[in-house]
Amino acid sequence: TSNLSNMTVFRLGNDGLSGIGGTDPFGGWIDGARFYDQALSTRQLRDIFRTLQGLPPGPLGLVARYDHEDPANRLQDTSGNGLDATNGGSVTFGPATNPGPFQLGTVGQYPGGSTSYLDIPNIHTPGDDFTFIAMVRKQGGSAGHQTILGTDRFRFQYRSDDGYNGVLRLDLTSAAGGGTWETPAGSFPANQWDFVVLQYNAATGQMLAWLQDGSPVFLGPDLRLTVGNRSGMDAVSKFRIGMDGLSGIGAADAFIGQIDAIHFYDTLLTKRQLRDVFRQYNPLPAGYVGLVAEYSHENAANRLADDTGHGVTATNRGGVSFVPPPPGGIFQPGLGTTVGSYNRQETASLDFAEFYTPGDDFTFTALLRKDAVETDSETILATNRFRLQFHNTGSSNDGAGELFLQVNGAGASGPMGSGAGTFLTDQWYFVALRYNASSHVLEAFLDNTGGLGPPLISQVVLGAVGLDDLVQFRMGADGLSGLGGVDPFGGWIDRIQFYDRYLSNAELHAVLSASVPEPATLGLLALGLVLVLLRAFRRRTGTN
């Protein structure tokens, strides 16, 4: 017949029904036989297979890993799942060239050409998410498109016009909805190692890509997009490292350079999990960075430069200007020559690269001076979960207010203030905010004396996650928290610091003291001033 719709009899272990040949009996063991009245999906078949293995249904996590460290089999899948790669012919293996901060052993050497690739067994089950990770070093000098990961639904590439200052590029096939996305010009330089990630969320169709250099601060994704055809994307079944030839988008575009630490997962790794993989190759002995980013605005060539060298970029939304500071009082030594001036406009604010990793503690510190014009609320620091503000507690422009903290969502327990009159205008203050991810305690400090006291605000963030879903930080305006208006700040802010630790009181005092002379120094300065005045008086009066 032309189909199987008239089947009526089934038999295990013997034929004698089909009429095709002999009975051909089976010799062996059969167990767990099941019959369904529907065509099961690959995902459903996979789950049955896992159940028969005594494993929970669903994704595995790490599906395949290629570190090339076994001299007997450089293509070995070290995840233990037996998915060894196949060399197209010309990929060789040797030491990493100039690994910088990364700890790499034997790496894949891709010379380019039609056989310069590794084929990977089909690691994707339709309906599953996936995450791809690799360490990549593009060899300088060869321009154009060069493929890191090719598939039958997309290709993930290095592209440059000059062979040195490239971009990370993602192209989708028409079956996946089509489209092209690239990181900013020059963001993917040749001749350096980068940690590269591509993720696909099967439920939402969202794809994220990371391009992380050797900075110890693990930042947020560099590409975000949503595929136009999720069912088409779910059918991806062919994977190749170092060359295309699968997508049909363009030429094979072989990669020239080195690739190592290849991982495939059938799950979405969180940012924290990705950072943990990254730190396998770029370890931190202490387990944290400490001072993640600092902005003193003293670099005349780039007032938004991160002084730590970690590359945590700040972006001026348009209205922040950089000016000499108004009189700084005891903080004058810490202010330098240039501070940020905020003029109560929404665009007078700074956005920061996504430096926070969920589950980390954090501490924020800055020097600030509120100007004499008071509105009801003016934002110092805003995030997608909270905002820290100057709040007017009396009549307009009376020179007195308070520090004000609000948390949104499930963590909200009501706004908290430091008390009327604790935050004066036209005075410089040291402000700090710290968060303990274990206890969910959020505490704020404000000091204009040089002797830091206890926190003026202490709040336990409610909800199971606390502030672990923090993503964005903004200085000088809100528009992130959803708690009210934009409430832009009017005044001056300087010496902005972010830490990935919960600084102790002593550590906060040390940060404060770095901007304030020690009491002994102040005493000597005062004594010196008295002596100068005394000598001047004696010269005028002729006395000794």
C-alpha positions as CSV (number, residue, x, y, z in Angstrom):
1,T,0.0,0.0,0.0
2,S,1.0,3.6,-0.3
3,N,1.1,4.2,3.4
4,L,0.9,2.3,6.7
5,S,-2.6,3.2,7.7
6,N,-3.9,-0.4,7.3
7,M,-1.4,-2.0,9.8
8,T,-3.3,-4.4,12.2
9,V,-0.7,-6.8,13.8
10,F,2.5,-6.2,15.7
11,R,5.0,-8.7,16.9
12,L,8.2,-8.3,18.9
13,G,11.2,-10.6,18.3
14,N,10.1,-12.3,15.1
15,D,8.7,-11.5,11.7
16,G,6.3,-13.9,9.9
17,L,3.9,-11.0,9.3
18,S,5.4,-8.7,6.6
19,G,5.9,-11.3,3.9
20,I,9.2,-9.6,3.0
21,G,11.4,-12.6,3.8
22,G,11.9,-15.2,6.5
23,T,10.9,-14.9,10.1
24,D,14.4,-13.7,11.1
25,P,14.0,-14.1,14.8
26,F,16.0,-11.8,17.2
27,G,18.6,-13.1,19.6
28,G,19.0,-10.8,22.7
29,W,17.0,-8.9,25.2
30,I,14.1,-6.4,24.8
31,D,12.6,-4.3,27.6
32,G,10.7,-1.1,28.1
33,A,8.7,-1.6,24.8
34,R,6.0,1.1,24.4
35,F,3.4,1.9,21.7
36,Y,1.9,5.3,21.2
37,D,-0.9,6.4,18.9
38,Q,0.9,9.5,17.9
39,A,4.2,10.6,16.2
40,L,6.5,11.6,19.1
41,S,8.8,14.6,18.6
42,T,12.5,14.2,18.9
43,R,12.3,15.9,22.3
44,Q,9.7,13.4,23.5
45,L,11.8,10.5,22.3
46,R,14.9,12.0,24.0
47,D,13.0,12.2,27.3
48,I,11.9,8.5,27.0
49,F,15.5,7.5,26.3
50,R,16.7,9.4,29.4
51,T,14.0,7.8,31.6
52,L,15.1,4.4,30.4
53,Q,18.6,5.3,31.5
54,G,17.4,6.2,34.9
55,L,18.0,9.9,34.2
56,P,15.5,12.8,34.6
57,P,13.9,13.9,31.3
58,G,14.9,17.2,29.8
59,P,18.2,18.8,28.9
60,L,21.5,17.6,30.1
61,G,23.3,20.9,30.5
62,L,26.8,20.4,29.1
63,V,26.4,18.3,26.0
64,A,29.9,18.5,24.5
65,R,33.3,20.1,25.3
66,Y,36.5,20.2,23.3
67,D,39.7,21.3,25.0
68,H,42.2,19.4,22.8
69,E,44.3,18.4,25.7
70,D,44.5,14.6,25.1
71,P,47.4,13.9,22.8
72,A,45.9,10.6,21.9
73,N,42.7,12.2,20.7
74,R,42.7,16.0,20.2
75,L,39.0,15.8,19.1
76,Q,37.8,14.1,22.2
77,D,34.5,15.2,23.8
78,T,35.7,15.7,27.4
79,S,32.1,16.1,28.7
80,G,31.9,12.3,28.7
81,N,29.0,12.2,26.3
82,G,31.1,10.6,23.5
83,L,30.4,13.3,20.9
84,D,33.9,13.5,19.4
85,A,34.5,16.0,16.7
86,T,35.6,15.3,13.1
87,N,38.6,17.1,11.6
88,G,37.9,18.4,8.1
89,G,41.6,17.7,7.5
90,S,43.8,20.7,8.1
91,V,43.1,21.8,11.7
92,T,46.2,21.2,13.8
93,F,46.9,21.6,17.5
94,G,49.5,23.5,19.4
95,P,50.2,26.1,22.1
96,A,48.2,29.3,22.3
97,T,49.8,32.4,20.8
98,N,50.1,35.3,23.3
99,P,47.3,34.2,25.6
100,G,47.5,37.3,27.8
101,P,45.6,36.8,31.1
102,F,44.0,33.6,29.9
103,Q,45.2,30.1,31.0
104,L,45.1,28.0,27.8
105,G,46.8,24.8,27.0
106,T,46.7,23.2,23.5
107,V,44.4,25.0,21.1
108,G,43.1,24.4,17.6
109,Q,45.0,26.1,14.8
110,Y,42.8,27.0,11.8
111,P,44.9,27.9,8.7
112,G,41.9,28.7,6.5
113,G,41.0,26.8,3.3
114,S,38.4,24.2,2.4
115,T,39.3,21.6,5.0
116,S,40.0,24.0,8.0
117,Y,37.1,23.0,10.2
118,L,35.8,20.7,12.9
119,D,32.4,19.0,12.4
120,I,30.4,18.5,15.6
121,P,27.7,15.8,15.9
122,N,24.2,17.1,16.1
123,I,24.0,18.3,19.7
124,H,20.6,20.1,19.4
125,T,17.2,18.6,20.2
126,P,14.3,20.7,18.7
127,G,12.6,22.7,21.5
128,D,15.8,22.9,23.6
129,D,17.7,26.1,24.3
130,F,21.4,26.1,23.5
131,T,24.6,27.9,24.5
132,F,27.8,27.9,22.6
133,I,31.1,29.1,24.2
134,A,34.6,29.3,22.8
135,M,37.9,31.1,23.3
136,V,38.8,32.8,20.0
137,R,41.9,34.5,18.6
138,K,41.7,35.9,15.1
139,Q,45.0,36.2,13.3
140,G,45.6,39.7,12.0
141,G,46.0,40.5,8.4
142,S,43.1,38.7,6.6
143,A,40.0,40.8,6.0
144,G,36.4,39.8,5.2
145,H,34.1,37.3,6.8
146,Q,35.6,34.4,8.9
147,T,33.3,31.8,10.5
148,I,33.6,30.9,14.2
149,L,30.5,28.7,14.2
150,G,28.6,27.6,11.1
151,T,25.2,25.8,11.1
152,D,22.3,25.1,8.8
153,R,20.3,28.0,10.3
154,F,22.9,30.7,11.1
155,R,26.5,31.6,11.0
156,F,28.5,33.3,13.7
157,Q,31.6,35.2,12.4
158,Y,34.4,37.7,12.7
159,R,34.2,40.4,10.0
160,S,36.6,43.2,9.3
161,D,37.5,45.5,6.4
162,D,41.2,45.7,7.3
163,G,41.9,42.4,8.9
164,Y,42.6,43.9,12.3
165,N,39.7,46.0,13.6
166,G,36.7,43.7,13.3
167,V,33.2,43.0,14.6
168,L,31.3,40.0,15.9
169,R,28.6,39.2,13.3
170,L,25.5,36.9,13.3
171,D,23.5,36.1,10.2
172,L,20.3,34.0,10.2
173,T,19.1,32.0,7.2
174,S,15.7,32.7,5.7
175,A,14.4,29.5,7.3
176,A,15.2,31.1,10.7
177,G,13.6,34.4,9.8
178,G,16.7,36.1,8.2
179,G,18.6,39.1,9.4
180,T,22.1,40.4,10.2
181,W,23.5,41.8,13.5
182,E,27.0,43.2,14.3
183,T,28.8,44.6,17.3
184,P,30.2,48.2,17.1
185,A,33.1,48.9,14.7
186,G,36.5,47.8,16.1
187,S,35.0,45.9,19.0
188,F,36.6,42.6,17.9
189,P,40.3,43.3,17.4
190,A,42.6,40.7,15.8
191,N,45.6,39.2,17.6
192,Q,44.0,39.0,21.0
193,W,42.0,36.2,22.8
194,D,38.3,36.8,23.4
195,F,35.7,34.8,25.2
196,V,32.8,34.3,22.8
197,V,29.2,33.2,23.6
198,L,26.0,32.6,21.6
199,Q,22.7,31.7,23.3
200,Y,19.3,30.8,21.9
201,N,16.1,30.8,24.0
202,A,13.7,28.4,22.3
203,A,10.7,29.7,24.2
204,T,11.1,33.3,23.3
205,G,13.3,33.2,20.2
206,Q,15.8,35.6,21.8
207,M,19.5,35.2,20.9
208,L,22.3,36.8,23.0
209,A,25.9,37.1,22.1
210,W,28.9,38.0,24.3
211,L,32.4,39.2,23.2
212,Q,34.5,39.5,26.4
213,D,38.1,40.4,26.4
214,G,40.6,39.7,29.2
215,S,39.1,42.2,31.6
216,P,38.2,40.4,34.9
217,V,34.9,42.3,34.9
218,F,32.4,40.1,33.1
219,L,30.0,42.4,31.3
220,G,26.6,42.0,29.7
221,P,25.7,40.7,26.2
222,D,27.0,42.6,23.1
223,L,24.2,41.5,20.7
224,R,20.5,41.0,21.4
225,L,17.9,39.9,18.8
226,T,14.8,37.8,18.4
227,V,14.6,35.3,15.5
228,G,11.8,35.8,13.1
229,N,10.9,32.1,12.8
230,R,11.4,30.0,15.9
231,S,10.1,26.7,14.4
232,G,12.7,27.2,11.6
233,M,15.5,27.9,14.1
234,D,14.5,24.9,16.1
235,A,15.4,22.6,13.2
236,V,19.1,23.5,13.4
237,S,20.9,20.2,13.1
238,K,24.4,20.7,11.7
239,F,27.3,22.4,13.6
240,R,30.8,23.3,12.3
241,I,33.7,25.1,14.0
242,G,35.9,27.3,11.8
243,M,34.0,27.3,8.5
244,D,30.5,27.7,7.1
245,G,29.5,25.8,4.1
246,L,26.2,24.8,5.9
247,S,24.1,27.9,6.1
248,G,23.9,28.7,2.3
249,I,24.2,32.4,3.2
250,G,27.5,33.1,1.4
251,A,30.9,31.5,0.9
252,A,32.5,29.0,3.3
253,D,34.4,31.9,4.9
254,A,37.0,29.8,6.7
255,F,38.5,31.2,9.9
256,I,42.2,32.0,10.2
257,G,43.5,31.9,13.8
258,Q,43.0,29.8,16.9
259,I,40.0,28.5,18.7
260,D,39.8,26.6,22.1
261,A,37.6,25.8,25.1
262,I,34.6,24.9,22.9
263,H,31.5,24.2,24.9
264,F,27.9,23.3,23.8
265,Y,25.0,23.3,26.3
266,D,21.4,22.4,25.7
267,T,20.4,25.0,28.3
268,L,20.6,28.7,28.8
269,L,23.5,29.6,31.1
270,T,22.9,32.5,33.4
271,K,25.3,35.4,33.3
272,R,26.8,34.1,36.6
273,Q,27.3,30.6,35.0
274,L,28.9,32.1,32.0
275,R,31.2,34.1,34.2
276,D,32.1,30.9,36.1
277,V,33.2,29.3,32.8
278,F,35.1,32.5,31.8
279,R,37.0,32.4,35.1
280,Q,38.1,28.8,34.5
281,Y,40.4,30.4,31.9
282,N,40.8,33.9,33.5
283,P,40.8,33.0,37.3
284,L,40.7,35.5,40.1
285,P,42.6,34.2,43.2
286,A,40.3,36.2,45.6
287,G,37.1,35.2,43.7
288,Y,36.1,38.8,43.2
289,V,37.5,41.9,41.4
290,G,37.0,44.4,44.2
291,L,37.0,47.9,42.6
292,V,35.1,47.1,39.4
293,A,34.9,50.7,37.9
294,E,35.9,54.2,38.9
295,Y,35.1,57.5,37.2
296,S,37.1,60.6,38.2
297,H,36.5,62.5,34.9
298,E,40.2,63.7,35.0
299,N,41.1,62.2,31.6
300,A,40.7,65.1,29.3
301,A,40.7,62.9,26.2
302,N,37.8,60.8,27.7
303,R,35.9,62.2,30.7
304,L,33.9,58.9,30.8
305,A,37.0,56.6,31.0
306,D,36.9,53.9,33.6
307,D,40.1,54.7,35.7
308,T,40.5,51.0,36.7
309,G,41.3,49.9,33.2
310,H,38.6,47.3,33.3
311,G,36.8,48.8,30.3
312,V,33.4,49.3,32.1
313,T,32.3,52.1,29.8
314,A,30.1,55.0,30.9
315,T,27.8,56.6,28.4
316,N,26.7,60.3,28.6
317,R,23.0,60.4,27.7
318,G,23.7,63.9,26.4
319,G,23.3,66.5,29.2
320,V,26.2,65.9,31.7
321,S,28.9,68.5,31.4
322,F,32.3,68.4,33.0
323,V,33.4,71.5,34.9
324,P,35.8,72.6,37.7
325,P,34.2,71.7,41.1
326,P,32.6,74.3,43.3
327,P,34.3,74.8,46.6
328,G,34.8,71.3,48.1
329,G,35.5,72.0,51.8
330,I,37.2,69.0,53.4
331,F,36.7,67.0,50.2
332,Q,38.7,69.4,48.0
333,P,41.8,67.1,47.9
334,G,39.6,64.3,46.5
335,L,37.8,66.2,43.8
336,G,40.6,66.9,41.4
337,T,40.1,69.5,38.6
338,T,36.9,68.2,36.9
339,V,33.5,66.9,38.2
340,G,30.3,65.9,36.5
341,S,27.6,68.7,36.4
342,Y,24.0,67.6,36.3
343,N,21.3,70.2,35.4
344,R,18.0,68.4,36.3
345,Q,17.4,67.2,32.7
346,E,16.5,63.6,31.8
347,T,19.5,63.4,29.5
348,A,21.8,64.8,32.1
349,S,22.7,61.3,33.3
350,L,25.3,58.5,32.8
351,D,24.5,54.9,31.9
352,F,27.0,52.2,32.7
353,A,27.9,48.9,31.0
354,E,26.3,45.9,32.6
355,F,29.0,45.1,35.2
356,Y,26.8,43.5,37.9
357,T,26.5,39.7,38.0
358,P,23.4,38.3,39.8
359,G,24.3,36.9,43.2
360,D,27.2,39.3,43.8
361,D,27.4,41.8,46.6
362,F,28.0,45.4,45.5
363,T,29.0,48.8,46.9
364,F,28.6,52.2,45.3
365,T,30.4,55.3,46.5
366,A,30.7,58.9,45.2
367,L,31.3,62.5,46.2
368,L,28.3,64.7,45.5
369,R,26.9,68.2,46.1
370,K,23.2,69.1,45.6
371,D,22.7,72.6,44.2
372,A,20.5,75.1,45.9
373,V,17.4,74.5,43.7
374,E,15.2,71.8,45.2
375,T,12.5,69.7,43.6
376,D,10.6,67.0,45.4
377,S,12.9,64.1,44.5
378,E,16.2,64.1,42.6
379,T,17.9,60.9,41.6
380,I,21.5,60.1,42.5
381,L,21.6,56.5,41.4
382,A,18.9,54.4,39.7
383,T,18.7,50.8,38.6
384,N,16.0,48.5,37.3
385,R,15.3,47.5,41.0
386,F,15.8,50.6,43.2
387,R,16.6,54.3,43.2
388,L,18.7,56.5,45.7
389,Q,17.6,60.1,45.8
390,F,17.8,63.5,47.4
391,H,14.3,64.1,48.8
392,N,13.0,67.6,49.8
393,T,11.6,67.4,53.3
394,G,10.6,71.0,54.0
395,S,9.7,74.0,52.0
396,S,11.1,74.5,48.5
397,N,14.7,75.7,48.5
398,D,15.1,75.8,52.2
399,G,18.5,74.1,51.9
400,A,17.5,70.9,53.7
401,G,16.4,67.4,52.6
402,E,17.2,63.8,53.2
403,L,18.7,60.7,51.5
404,F,15.8,58.6,50.2
405,L,15.8,54.9,49.1
406,Q,13.1,53.0,47.3
407,V,13.0,49.4,46.1
408,N,10.5,48.1,43.5
409,G,8.7,44.8,42.8
410,A,8.6,41.9,45.2
411,G,11.5,43.3,47.2
412,A,9.7,46.6,48.1
413,S,9.1,47.3,51.8
414,G,8.2,51.0,51.4
415,P,10.5,54.0,50.9
416,M,13.0,54.9,53.6
417,G,14.6,58.2,54.4
418,S,17.6,59.4,56.5
419,G,15.5,62.0,58.2
420,A,14.6,65.7,57.6
421,G,17.5,68.0,57.5
422,T,20.2,65.3,57.2
423,F,21.1,66.2,53.6
424,L,21.9,69.9,53.0
425,T,22.2,71.6,49.7
426,D,25.4,73.4,48.5
427,Q,27.6,71.1,50.6
428,W,29.8,68.2,49.4
429,Y,29.0,64.8,50.8
430,F,30.4,61.3,50.7
431,V,27.6,58.9,49.8
432,A,27.7,55.1,49.8
433,L,25.2,52.3,49.2
434,R,26.1,48.6,49.8
435,Y,24.2,45.4,49.3
436,N,24.7,41.9,50.9
437,A,23.4,39.3,48.5
438,S,23.2,36.6,51.2
439,S,21.2,38.6,53.7
440,H,19.5,41.0,51.2
441,V,20.5,43.9,53.4
442,L,20.8,47.3,51.6
443,E,22.4,50.1,53.5
444,A,23.0,53.8,52.7
445,F,25.6,56.2,54.2
446,L,25.9,60.0,53.9
447,D,28.7,62.0,55.5
448,N,30.1,65.5,55.3
449,T,32.4,65.5,58.3
450,G,35.1,63.0,57.3
451,G,34.1,60.6,60.2
452,L,31.8,58.0,58.7
453,G,29.1,57.0,61.1
454,P,26.6,54.1,61.0
455,P,24.3,53.7,58.0
456,L,21.5,56.3,57.8
457,I,19.2,53.8,56.0
458,S,19.1,50.0,56.5
459,Q,16.6,47.9,54.6
460,V,16.1,44.2,54.1
461,V,15.0,43.7,50.5
462,L,12.0,41.4,50.4
463,G,11.4,38.5,48.0
464,A,13.3,35.3,47.3
465,V,15.7,36.9,44.8
466,G,16.5,40.1,46.7
467,L,18.2,42.3,44.1
468,D,19.8,39.4,42.2
469,D,18.0,40.5,39.0
470,L,19.8,43.8,38.9
471,V,20.9,44.7,35.4
472,Q,21.2,48.4,34.7
473,F,22.8,51.3,36.6
474,R,22.2,55.0,35.9
475,M,23.7,58.1,37.5
476,G,21.7,61.4,37.8
477,A,18.2,60.3,36.6
478,D,15.8,57.5,37.0
479,G,13.7,56.0,34.1
480,L,14.8,52.5,35.1
481,S,13.0,51.6,38.4
482,G,9.4,52.3,37.3
483,L,8.9,53.9,40.8
484,G,7.9,57.3,39.6
485,G,9.1,60.0,37.3
486,V,12.6,60.4,35.9
487,D,13.4,62.9,38.8
488,P,16.7,64.1,37.4
489,F,19.5,65.4,39.8
490,G,20.7,69.0,40.0
491,G,24.2,69.4,41.3
492,W,27.7,67.8,40.9
493,I,28.9,64.2,41.3
494,D,32.4,63.0,41.2
495,R,34.7,60.0,42.2
496,I,32.1,57.4,41.3
497,Q,33.1,53.9,42.3
498,F,31.5,50.5,42.0
499,Y,32.7,47.4,43.8
500,D,31.6,43.7,43.5
501,R,32.0,43.4,47.3
502,Y,30.1,44.5,50.4
503,L,32.6,46.9,51.8
504,S,32.9,46.9,55.6
505,N,32.5,50.1,57.7
506,A,36.3,50.2,57.9
507,E,36.7,49.8,54.2
508,L,34.1,52.5,53.5
509,H,35.9,54.8,55.9
510,A,39.2,54.1,54.0
511,V,37.5,55.2,50.7
512,L,36.2,58.3,52.4
513,S,39.6,59.1,53.9
514,A,41.2,58.9,50.5
515,S,39.3,62.1,49.7
516,V,39.8,63.8,53.1
517,P,43.1,64.7,54.8
518,E,43.6,62.9,58.1
519,P,42.8,64.9,61.3
520,A,46.6,65.2,62.0
521,T,47.1,66.7,58.6
522,L,44.2,69.1,59.1
523,G,45.7,70.1,62.4
524,L,49.1,70.8,60.8
525,L,47.4,72.8,58.1
526,A,45.5,74.8,60.7
527,L,48.7,75.4,62.7
528,G,50.6,76.5,59.6
529,L,47.8,78.9,58.8
530,V,48.0,80.4,62.4
531,L,51.8,80.8,62.1
532,V,51.5,82.5,58.7
533,L,48.9,84.9,60.2
534,L,51.0,85.5,63.2
535,R,54.1,86.4,61.2
536,A,52.0,88.8,59.1
537,F,50.7,90.5,62.2
538,R,54.2,90.9,63.6
539,R,55.5,92.4,60.4
540,R,52.6,94.9,60.4
541,T,53.1,95.8,64.1
542,G,56.9,95.5,64.3
543,T,56.7,93.1,67.3
544,N,58.7,89.9,67.8
